[in-house]
Amino acid sequence: MGHQTGCETLRTRTPVTIKGIRDGLVFILHDECSLDEILEDLEEKVNGTHRQLLAGPIIKVTIQTGGRKFSAEQEAKVRKKLSSHGNLIIQEFQSAWDAMIQLPKPSQRVHYGTVRSGQVIEHDGDVVVIGDINPGGQVLATGDIFVMGTLRGMAHAGCKGNEEAVIAAVFFQPSQLRIHDVISRAPDTGETQPLETEMEFAYLRERQMAVDKLSHLYSIRARD
């Protein structure tokens, strides 16, 4: 039996996951897969299993690389794979490290995979989740929380009194957000909110929960 590497050992994972959002598509590249595995899966999807889905008018594409930063050469290889579909326009490459402002921080914990219902992740510092937080899942951090996926569960940042902590996610559909002692619950309508292509973050503004584009985080913290 041959030696398995990368994401071959993760039977529930695939190198490339494609999600539809309001403004286009997100290609999520599993960060425990090699680039060769990702390129092979891209080839299979764009020219095979997903060919009909990806055909048609112009589609904006965001590439999420998870917990690793792609070099210009690696990005070029991904672009080349998608170039066979002239209607697929890559808007940007996003990584967890792009999302986080490089300021002096306490210790950081990176959790790979989905935080499932009943699972609780607690950490004295910042938490980065490379995956989703499902309903019933909880993440508590004394610092910031970054979710490189969909936040559907509960996230509590600044849980020991840090009012400047933030909660960021690619897709915001939380059951509950907490920063310090301020709580924001999901609306009771049961309707799915439109998804954005750019990561957003929640923060406290005059003791009220506010949400903004993650690209504005630096300017907000600079004012503080």
C-alpha positions in Angstrom: 0.0 0.0 0.0 1.5 3.3 -1.1 2.4 6.2 1.3 -0.4 8.8 1.5 0.4 12.4 1.8 -1.3 15.7 2.0 -5.1 15.6 2.0 -5.3 12.0 0.8 -5.5 11.0 4.4 -8.4 13.3 5.1 -11.2 11.3 3.6 -13.9 13.9 4.2 -11.9 16.7 2.6 -11.2 17.5 -1.1 -8.4 19.8 -2.4 -10.9 22.3 -3.9 -14.3 23.2 -2.6 -16.5 25.6 -4.7 -19.2 27.6 -3.0 -21.6 29.9 -4.6 -22.1 33.4 -3.1 -24.2 36.4 -4.0 -21.5 38.0 -6.2 -19.9 35.0 -7.7 -17.9 31.9 -6.5 -15.4 31.1 -3.8 -12.8 28.4 -4.5 -11.6 27.2 -1.1 -8.2 25.4 -1.4 -7.5 22.9 1.4 -4.3 24.1 3.0 -3.1 20.5 3.9 -3.1 19.5 0.2 -0.1 20.0 -2.0 -0.3 22.5 -4.9 -0.1 19.5 -7.3 -3.2 18.0 -5.7 -5.0 21.3 -5.8 -4.2 21.8 -9.5 -5.2 18.3 -10.4 -8.6 18.8 -8.6 -9.1 22.2 -10.2 -8.5 20.6 -13.6 -11.1 17.8 -12.9 -13.7 20.3 -11.6 -13.4 23.1 -14.2 -13.1 20.8 -17.2 -15.1 17.9 -15.9 -17.5 17.6 -13.0 -18.3 21.3 -12.7 -18.0 22.3 -16.3 -21.7 23.1 -16.8 -21.9 25.0 -13.5 -19.0 27.2 -14.5 -20.1 27.9 -18.0 -22.0 31.0 -19.0 -21.6 34.7 -18.2 -18.8 36.4 -16.4 -18.3 35.0 -12.9 -16.2 36.7 -10.2 -14.0 34.3 -8.3 -12.3 34.6 -4.9 -9.6 32.1 -4.1 -9.1 31.3 -0.4 -5.8 29.6 0.4 -6.5 29.0 4.1 -3.5 29.0 6.4 -0.8 29.5 3.8 0.2 32.4 1.6 0.6 31.7 -2.1 3.6 33.0 -3.9 3.2 34.9 -7.2 4.3 31.8 -9.1 1.8 29.6 -7.3 -1.0 32.1 -8.0 0.0 32.1 -11.6 -0.4 28.3 -11.8 -3.9 28.5 -10.4 -4.8 31.3 -12.8 -3.6 29.2 -15.7 -5.9 26.3 -14.7 -8.9 28.6 -14.7 -7.9 30.4 -17.9 -9.7 27.8 -20.0 -12.9 29.4 -18.8 -12.6 32.9 -20.0 -15.7 33.9 -18.0 -14.0 33.1 -14.6 -12.4 36.3 -13.4 -10.2 35.9 -10.3 -10.8 38.9 -8.1 -8.3 38.1 -5.4 -6.4 35.5 -3.4 -7.2 35.5 0.3 -5.3 33.8 3.1 -5.7 33.7 6.9 -2.5 35.7 7.2 -3.7 38.4 4.9 -6.8 38.7 7.0 -4.9 39.3 10.2 -3.3 42.7 10.9 0.3 42.1 11.9 0.3 43.9 15.3 1.9 42.7 18.5 -0.4 39.9 19.6 -0.7 37.4 22.5 -0.3 33.7 21.8 -2.2 32.4 18.8 -3.9 29.0 18.3 -4.8 27.7 14.8 -7.5 25.1 14.7 -7.7 23.1 11.4 -11.1 21.7 10.5 -14.8 22.3 11.4 -15.8 23.2 15.0 -18.8 20.9 15.3 -21.9 21.1 17.4 -21.1 20.6 21.1 -17.4 21.3 20.5 -15.8 24.1 22.4 -12.5 25.8 21.6 -11.0 28.0 24.3 -7.7 29.9 24.2 -5.9 32.6 26.0 -5.0 34.7 23.0 -6.1 34.8 19.4 -7.9 31.9 17.6 -7.7 31.2 13.9 -10.2 28.6 12.6 -9.3 27.2 9.2 -12.8 25.8 8.5 -16.3 26.5 9.7 -18.0 26.9 13.0 -21.2 24.9 12.9 -24.4 25.7 14.9 -23.8 24.5 18.4 -20.0 24.9 18.1 -18.3 27.5 20.3 -15.0 29.4 20.1 -13.9 31.5 23.1 -10.7 33.7 23.0 -9.3 36.4 25.2 -8.1 38.0 21.9 -9.4 38.1 18.3 -11.2 35.3 16.4 -10.7 34.7 12.7 -12.8 32.2 10.9 -11.6 31.2 7.4 -15.0 29.7 6.6 -18.6 30.1 7.7 -19.4 31.2 11.2 -22.8 29.6 12.1 -22.1 28.9 15.8 -21.1 31.1 18.7 -17.9 33.2 18.9 -16.8 35.1 22.0 -13.8 37.3 21.6 -12.2 39.4 24.3 -13.8 37.0 26.8 -11.7 38.3 29.7 -12.4 42.0 29.3 -10.8 43.0 26.0 -13.2 45.4 24.4 -10.9 46.0 21.4 -11.1 42.3 20.3 -12.7 41.5 16.9 -14.5 38.5 15.3 -13.8 38.1 11.6 -15.2 35.5 9.2 -15.5 34.9 5.5 -19.3 34.2 5.8 -21.2 35.6 8.8 -24.3 33.6 9.8 -23.7 33.4 13.6 -26.1 32.1 16.2 -24.4 34.5 18.6 -21.6 36.9 18.7 -19.9 38.2 21.9 -17.2 40.7 22.4 -16.3 41.2 26.1 -19.8 41.3 27.7 -21.7 42.6 24.7 -23.9 40.1 23.0 -25.4 40.2 19.5 -27.8 37.4 18.5 -28.8 36.3 15.1 -32.1 37.6 13.7 -35.2 35.5 14.4 -36.4 35.6 10.8 -34.8 32.3 9.9 -33.9 33.7 6.6 -30.4 33.3 5.2 -28.6 36.6 4.9 -26.8 37.4 1.6 -23.2 36.3 1.7 -20.3 38.7 0.9 -17.2 38.0 -1.1 -15.0 40.0 1.3 -14.3 39.0 4.8 -16.1 41.1 7.5 -15.4 41.6 11.1 -17.5 42.5 14.2 -16.2 45.0 16.7 -17.5 47.2 19.5 -18.3 50.8 18.6 -19.6 52.8 21.6 -20.5 49.6 23.4 -22.6 48.4 20.4 -21.8 45.6 18.1 -20.9 46.8 14.6 -19.8 45.0 11.4 -17.5 46.3 8.7 -15.2 45.0 5.9 -12.0 43.5 7.1 -10.0 45.8 4.9 -11.1 48.6 7.3 -9.8 47.0 10.4 -6.4 48.6 10.3 -7.8 52.1 10.0 -10.2 51.5 12.9 -7.5 50.2 15.1 -5.2 53.0 14.1 -7.8 55.5 15.3 -7.8 53.7 18.7 
